[in-house]
Amino acid sequence: MCHRISPLVIAELKAALEQLGMSGHARIPRREPGVVVPDVYPGRQLPLFVTNGSGALEAVELTWGFDAPPGTRSKLVFNTRIETALSQARSGTGLWAAPITLGRCLVPVRGFFEHYTRSSDRRGEQWRFTYPGHSVFLLAGVWENDRVSVVTTVPNADVSPIHTRMPLVLAPGESSVWLGPDFARLADRSAVRLVAEKEQA
């Protein structure tokens, strides 16, 4: 499960929206050399795009993780299985029924991390994933009130040797699909190529 993200800062998202208004393209400004933005973990503030009441994108910061349902061991639920969310949307009940129906959002990142889970002797390894050719890319998310969760799906060929799940990474041009009515078809990420790099101890 995705537990660590290399985020953008809210000012970068707002600048991208300004560019979108002027040119029709939401370009992220080039980050100054030497600027270090700490990675974000569950429970922390995460900058992202939501749609407002008029359907326009808005840059906000939300807490990464929903309060876990009573009776569970976890305090936060910070990943949303797309299969579970779709099932709950059909039934109209469950933690993800409303967020997946009404609160889909876009989480811009420079990378995300996964623990190695394929064998116990390498379980402590962490791997950073990036999108080749793109310094910034989008993860699918869901939000409600002041909370956000990253949507996950079956891993593709790049992630499956390391982990049993992956964030739902959006390819260029797919943000409008995720925010639109036909979003369920994006569950298959087999065509998305990612680069994995082992984090050095």
C-alpha positions in Angstrom: 0.0 0.0 0.0 1.2 3.5 -0.7 2.5 4.9 2.6 4.8 7.8 1.5 4.5 10.4 -1.2 6.9 13.0 -2.7 4.4 15.8 -2.9 4.2 19.3 -4.4 3.5 22.3 -2.3 0.3 24.2 -2.4 1.9 27.2 -4.0 3.0 25.0 -7.0 -0.6 23.8 -7.4 -2.0 27.3 -7.3 0.5 28.4 -9.9 -0.5 25.5 -12.1 -4.1 26.6 -11.9 -3.2 30.1 -12.9 -1.4 28.7 -16.0 -4.5 26.6 -16.7 -6.7 29.7 -16.7 -4.3 31.6 -19.0 -3.2 28.9 -21.4 -5.5 26.0 -21.0 -2.6 23.8 -19.7 -2.0 23.2 -15.9 1.8 23.4 -16.0 3.7 23.0 -12.8 6.4 25.6 -12.5 10.0 24.4 -12.5 11.2 24.0 -8.9 14.3 26.0 -7.9 17.4 23.9 -7.5 18.2 23.2 -3.9 14.6 23.4 -2.7 13.8 20.3 -0.7 10.1 19.4 0.0 9.7 16.7 2.7 7.9 13.5 1.8 4.3 13.2 3.2 3.1 10.3 5.3 -0.4 9.3 6.4 -1.8 11.7 9.0 -0.1 14.8 7.4 -1.4 17.5 5.2 -1.3 16.6 1.5 -1.8 19.2 -1.3 -4.1 18.2 -4.1 -6.8 19.2 -6.6 -10.5 18.9 -5.9 -13.4 20.1 -7.9 -15.5 22.9 -6.4 -19.2 23.5 -6.7 -18.9 24.9 -10.2 -16.8 21.9 -11.4 -13.6 23.9 -11.6 -10.3 22.6 -10.1 -9.3 24.0 -6.8 -6.0 23.6 -4.9 -6.4 22.5 -1.2 -4.5 20.7 1.6 -6.3 17.8 3.3 -5.2 15.3 5.9 -4.1 12.0 4.3 -6.2 9.3 5.9 -9.8 8.7 6.9 -10.7 7.8 10.5 -10.9 4.0 10.6 -14.3 2.4 11.3 -14.9 1.4 14.9 -13.6 -2.0 15.9 -10.6 -2.0 13.5 -7.0 -2.0 14.7 -5.9 0.9 12.5 -6.4 4.5 13.4 -6.3 5.8 9.8 -7.3 4.3 6.4 -5.2 6.1 3.9 -5.5 3.8 0.8 -8.8 2.9 -0.9 -9.0 -0.3 -2.9 -10.8 0.6 -6.2 -12.6 -2.8 -6.1 -14.0 -2.2 -2.7 -15.0 1.4 -3.5 -16.8 0.4 -6.7 -18.7 -2.3 -4.8 -19.7 0.1 -2.1 -20.8 2.7 -4.7 -23.1 0.1 -6.2 -24.6 -0.8 -2.8 -24.7 2.8 -1.5 -23.2 1.8 1.8 -19.7 1.7 3.3 -16.8 4.1 4.0 -16.1 4.7 0.3 -19.6 4.9 -1.1 -19.9 8.7 -1.0 -16.2 9.6 -1.6 -15.9 7.5 -4.8 -19.2 8.7 -6.1 -18.9 12.4 -5.2 -15.3 13.1 -4.1 -12.9 11.9 -6.7 -9.8 14.1 -6.7 -6.2 14.4 -8.2 -3.0 14.1 -6.1 0.0 15.5 -8.0 3.3 13.8 -6.9 6.9 13.6 -7.9 7.0 10.0 -6.8 5.5 7.4 -4.4 7.1 4.7 -2.3 6.2 1.0 -1.6 7.7 -1.5 0.8 9.0 -4.7 -0.7 6.5 -7.4 0.3 7.4 -10.4 -1.9 9.8 -12.1 0.5 10.4 -11.8 4.3 14.2 -11.3 4.0 13.8 -8.1 1.9 10.7 -6.8 3.6 12.3 -3.7 5.0 13.3 -2.4 1.5 11.6 0.7 0.2 11.3 1.5 -3.5 10.5 4.9 -5.1 8.4 4.9 -8.2 8.4 7.7 -10.8 6.8 8.2 -14.2 9.4 8.3 -17.0 9.4 11.5 -18.9 7.3 13.3 -16.3 8.7 15.2 -13.3 5.2 15.4 -11.9 2.3 12.9 -12.4 -1.1 12.4 -10.9 -2.5 9.8 -8.5 -6.3 9.1 -8.2 -7.7 10.0 -4.9 -11.0 10.3 -3.0 -11.9 12.9 -0.4 -14.6 13.9 2.0 -14.7 16.8 4.5 -11.1 17.4 5.4 -9.7 14.0 4.5 -8.2 12.3 1.5 -7.2 8.8 0.6 -5.1 7.4 -2.3 -6.9 4.9 -4.6 -5.1 1.7 -5.2 -5.5 -1.1 -7.8 -3.9 -4.3 -9.0 -0.1 -3.7 -9.6 1.2 -3.6 -13.1 4.4 -5.3 -14.4 6.6 -2.6 -12.9 5.2 -2.7 -9.4 4.2 -6.3 -9.0 7.7 -7.7 -8.4 7.8 -5.4 -5.3 4.3 -5.0 -4.0 0.8 -6.5 -4.2 -0.9 -3.2 -4.8 -0.2 0.1 -6.4 -1.7 3.6 -6.5 -4.0 4.3 -9.4 -1.5 6.3 -11.5 -3.2 8.5 -14.1 -1.6 8.7 -17.5 -1.5 12.1 -19.4 -5.1 13.0 -20.5 -6.8 10.7 -17.9 -7.5 13.3 -15.2 -10.8 14.2 -16.8 -11.7 10.6 -17.1 -11.1 10.0 -13.4 -13.2 13.1 -12.5 -15.9 12.0 -15.0 -18.6 9.3 -15.1 -16.5 6.6 -16.8 -13.8 6.5 -14.1 -14.1 2.8 -13.3 -12.4 1.8 -16.5 -9.1 3.3 -15.2 -8.7 0.4 -12.7 -6.5 -1.4 -15.2 -3.0 0.2 -15.0 -1.2 -2.4 -17.1 -0.4 0.1 -19.9 1.2 2.6 -17.5 5.0 2.4 -17.3 6.8 3.3 -14.1 10.5 3.3 -13.0 11.4 1.7 -9.7 14.5 2.8 -7.7 15.6 1.1 -4.5 16.0 3.7 -1.7 19.5 3.6 -0.3 19.9 2.8 3.4 
